[in-house]
Amino acid sequence: MQQESRTDLALELCDIHKEVVMAAGSGDQQVLGILQGIHLRIKQGSSVAIVGASGSGKSTLLGIMAGLDLPSSGQLSLLGQRLDLLDEDERALVRASGVSFVFQNFQLLPGLTALENVMLPLEIRPGAYAAAARQEAKRLLERVGLGHRMEHYPSQLSGGEQQRVALARAFAGQPRILFADEPTGNLDRHTGHQIEDLLFAMNAELGTTLVLVTHDPELAKRCQRCVRVEDGRLLEDGAPDARPSLKEVSS
């Protein structure tokens, strides 16, 4: 099988382990292994679902992929940058250069209107202009069907509307990779399907790499690829094991 070139990869994980130290009583400590020997390659522009039971380690894996957490050992590259060699400030710069998020609980700022929430990532970019940020935010809110709700605050919006604002904000900076953690988990089935349609449509328009965590098998099926986390280990659903060797990742 021909190996992908590194320039085609949005994410590379090689032998990722994550351990935490927990108190075990009587002053003793116990090492808990959350992730064990994770190998994964994700091509640019692809969509990948991460599934697994609660407590399997999938949300921990997503956090490590995004550079929000560091592995205990192993090599991790995001958008061509070795995150495991960077400190928090340096990882934040990598995220700012092309990473967006969509969360289950929306994570909108309650004191800002829908328009202001979407403008926020546009305004903090180097060389940004407020007028251009406002115009782009308006365009995105119209794209998600909220042109008539721009001046409303999150508390004045339904759950589905809040997630539409979150999607508009996530795509505002034209990210190279989007991480979604249970993006429809707090929505009813009908509204959830609408959000899914919008997510995949906008993702296809921009050619963004999509990595999402979900309990929903129907949502997972909409991705090009599905990987399953079981007891901290990674299993590929319906595809052969394509783990890179240490030599390949180190070269």
VOGU-3710 file (C-alpha; in Angstrom, 3 decimals, decimal comma):
1> mqqesrtdla> 0,000/0,000/0,000  1,355/3,419/-0,929  1,862/5,644/2,113  0,418/9,170/2,180  2,978/11,945/2,040  3,265/14,010/5,158  1,985/17,089/3,306  -1,320/15,257/2,764  -1,864/14,732/6,489  -3,771/16,999/8,840
11> lelcdihkev> -2,996/14,810/11,866  -0,411/12,175/12,745  -0,401/10,266/16,028  2,273/7,701/16,726  2,265/5,488/19,831  0,275/7,981/21,924  -0,155/7,105/25,598  -2,002/9,102/28,232  -1,688/8,299/31,916  -2,874/10,099/35,028
21> vmaagsgdqq> -1,756/9,578/38,612  -4,559/9,073/41,123  -4,581/8,794/44,874  -5,212/5,202/45,940  -5,616/5,724/49,685  -3,105/5,548/52,547  -0,918/8,002/50,680  -0,380/5,585/47,801  -0,685/6,565/44,170  -2,061/4,624/41,249
31> vlgilqgihl> -1,281/5,201/37,578  -4,373/5,037/35,403  -3,865/4,415/31,686  -6,436/6,315/29,611  -4,934/5,890/26,136  -2,594/3,096/25,118  -0,494/2,988/21,969  -2,697/5,093/19,685  -1,590/5,203/16,037  -3,650/7,311/13,637
41> rikqgssvai> -3,260/9,256/10,417  -5,929/11,636/9,141  -5,678/13,042/5,631  -6,413/16,671/4,884  -9,975/17,296/3,777  -11,301/14,009/5,164  -14,017/13,446/7,766  -13,417/11,059/10,663  -15,758/9,996/13,467  -14,406/8,825/16,819
51> vgasgsgkst> -16,876/6,569/18,608  -16,820/4,551/21,807  -18,547/4,043/25,127  -18,467/6,657/27,877  -15,127/6,491/29,634  -13,381/4,794/26,712  -11,008/7,739/26,222  -12,411/9,291/23,047  -12,836/12,815/24,453  -9,333/12,631/25,920
61> llgimagldl> -8,084/11,624/22,482  -9,862/14,561/20,863  -8,326/16,972/23,375  -4,847/15,633/22,647  -5,391/15,827/18,883  -6,358/19,487/19,225  -3,411/20,329/21,458  -5,635/21,141/24,437  -3,831/18,398/26,361  -0,494/16,648/25,965
71> pssgqlsllg> 0,127/12,900/25,780  2,259/11,231/28,417  4,383/9,829/25,595  4,331/9,506/21,829  4,557/11,803/18,829  1,745/14,114/17,713  1,649/16,381/14,664  -1,174/18,810/13,857  -1,110/20,723/10,573  2,575/19,857/10,195
81> qrldlldede> 3,568/20,994/13,701  4,917/18,607/16,362  2,607/19,532/19,248  4,350/17,222/21,711  7,449/19,433/21,423  5,604/22,717/22,072  4,536/24,533/25,234  0,969/25,754/25,794  1,532/29,197/24,255  3,100/27,652/21,157
91> ralvrasgvs> 0,268/25,131/20,825  -2,235/27,982/21,115  -0,563/29,681/18,145  -0,950/26,497/16,098  -4,654/26,339/16,996  -5,097/30,003/16,124  -3,573/29,395/12,697  -6,247/27,003/11,449  -8,221/25,106/14,112  -11,870/25,548/15,145
101> fvfqnfqllp> -14,192/23,794/17,583  -17,874/22,957/17,945  -19,014/21,759/21,368  -22,081/19,972/22,684  -22,978/22,903/24,950  -22,349/25,540/22,229  -19,825/27,635/24,266  -21,256/30,967/23,123  -20,400/34,072/25,123  -23,675/35,088/26,837
111> gltalenvml> -22,891/38,807/26,870  -22,432/38,985/23,096  -25,070/38,887/20,387  -25,087/36,181/17,735  -23,343/38,585/15,373  -20,708/39,520/17,941  -20,042/35,860/18,785  -19,329/35,102/15,134  -17,260/38,273/14,701  -14,981/37,398/17,616
121> pleirpgaya> -12,559/34,989/15,871  -12,491/37,290/12,845  -11,581/40,368/14,881  -8,628/38,766/16,661  -6,863/37,742/13,453  -3,740/39,753/12,565  -4,607/42,694/10,354  -8,346/42,305/10,947  -10,766/45,151/10,234  -13,985/45,511/12,211
131> aaarqeakrl> -16,073/46,391/9,160  -14,837/43,369/7,219  -15,368/41,100/10,239  -18,941/42,332/10,614  -19,697/41,789/6,939  -18,271/38,253/6,985  -20,117/37,386/10,208  -23,390/38,580/8,689  -22,772/36,447/5,605  -22,149/33,352/7,724
141> lervglghrm> -25,230/33,892/9,887  -27,317/34,228/6,760  -25,693/31,017/5,477  -26,910/29,143/8,576  -30,380/30,671/8,346  -30,089/33,220/11,143  -30,009/36,473/9,235  -33,063/37,585/11,214  -31,543/36,716/14,634  -28,181/38,494/14,453
151> ehypsqlsgg> -28,851/40,928/17,288  -30,263/38,312/19,672  -28,287/37,047/22,673  -27,722/33,308/23,273  -30,373/33,238/26,016  -32,907/34,435/23,442  -32,091/31,609/21,020  -33,192/27,980/20,952  -30,641/25,191/21,275  -30,661/24,601/17,539
161> eqqrvalara> -30,190/28,299/16,855  -27,304/28,491/19,316  -25,584/25,587/17,585  -26,086/27,321/14,229  -24,322/30,372/15,656  -21,559/28,075/16,925  -21,175/26,575/13,439  -21,002/30,021/11,852  -18,335/31,020/14,381  -16,377/27,791/13,813
171> fagqprilfa> -16,211/28,340/10,061  -15,600/32,088/10,337  -11,841/31,804/10,096  -11,968/29,213/7,280  -10,242/26,620/9,486  -8,089/23,872/8,061  -9,396/21,427/10,666  -12,577/21,394/12,745  -12,975/19,376/15,944  -16,556/18,660/17,001
181> deptgnldrh> -17,405/17,096/20,376  -20,951/15,644/20,347  -22,203/18,528/18,165  -25,831/17,350/18,280  -25,808/15,810/21,758  -28,024/18,482/23,342  -30,525/18,691/20,482  -33,697/16,785/19,618  -33,475/14,373/16,689  -35,094/16,645/14,100
191> tghqiedllf> -32,985/19,672/15,030  -29,915/17,463/15,285  -30,378/16,245/11,725  -30,644/19,832/10,507  -27,397/20,730/12,268  -25,693/17,638/10,824  -26,758/18,614/7,292  -25,441/22,117/7,820  -22,172/20,911/9,350  -21,343/18,563/6,479
201> amnaelgttl> -22,487/21,040/3,809  -20,297/23,849/5,158  -17,426/21,458/5,720  -17,598/20,302/2,083  -17,749/23,887/0,823  -14,469/24,777/2,524  -12,725/21,407/2,231  -12,043/21,413/5,964  -10,756/18,335/7,761  -13,487/17,224/10,172
211> vlvthdpela> -12,835/15,162/13,306  -15,858/14,528/15,504  -16,642/12,576/18,656  -20,132/11,122/18,816  -22,308/8,481/20,461  -24,660/8,615/17,467  -23,988/5,770/14,983  -26,020/7,530/12,271  -23,887/10,656/12,563  -20,723/8,537/12,510
221> krcqrcvrve> -21,850/6,855/9,277  -21,917/10,222/7,528  -18,150/10,516/7,932  -15,777/8,982/5,407  -14,062/7,011/8,153  -14,864/5,775/11,642  -12,456/4,776/14,405  -13,506/3,235/17,694  -11,884/3,697/21,091  -12,206/0,721/23,435
231> dgrlledgap> -10,428/0,658/26,789  -7,976/3,274/25,600  -7,058/1,457/22,399  -7,978/2,391/18,843  -9,830/0,108/16,465  -10,594/0,919/12,848  -14,208/0,259/11,811  -14,472/-1,371/8,423  -10,914/-0,632/7,319  -7,534/-2,334/7,638
241> darpslkevs> -5,055/-1,239/10,247  -2,927/1,511/8,687  -0,690/2,377/11,595  2,506/4,207/10,676  5,753/2,876/12,012  7,950/4,907/14,334  10,476/5,129/11,509  7,886/6,605/9,125  6,709/9,236/11,590  10,215/10,157/12,691
251> s> 11,579/10,537/9,167
//
